[in-house]
Amino acid sequence: MDVAKAVNESKAGKVTYRTDRDGNVAVPVGKVSFDADKLVENLKTISNVVITARPAAVKGTYVQHVSIASTFGPSVNVDVTTL
């Protein structure tokens, strides 16, 4: 409930993500004003965080499908092997 701390963390780049019971992860990657290189860097960082958070009990392929979409736009599939 410390507003100053929350504002400082947000400015420093703290990102929260949501998951649902089906294993989908919803996380913002960037804004329209970001350069393409910055968006790719953010996507790679997010994928590394998700992969390192993989539970030891999970067998098989952990990340099966990645799609990116704007708020109300169509989605674009991303090749998982490039992450």
HELIX and SHEET records of a PDB file:
HELIX    1   1 VAL A    3  ALA A   12  1                                  10    
HELIX    2   2 ALA A   36  THR A   52  1                                  17    
HELIX    3   3 VAL A   80  THR A   82  5                                   3    
SHEET    1   A 2 ARG A  18  THR A  19  0                                        
SHEET    2   A 2 VAL A  25  ALA A  26 -1                                        
SHEET    1   B 2 VAL A  66  ALA A  69  0                                        
SHEET    2   B 2 SER A  75  VAL A  78 -1                                        
END                                                                             
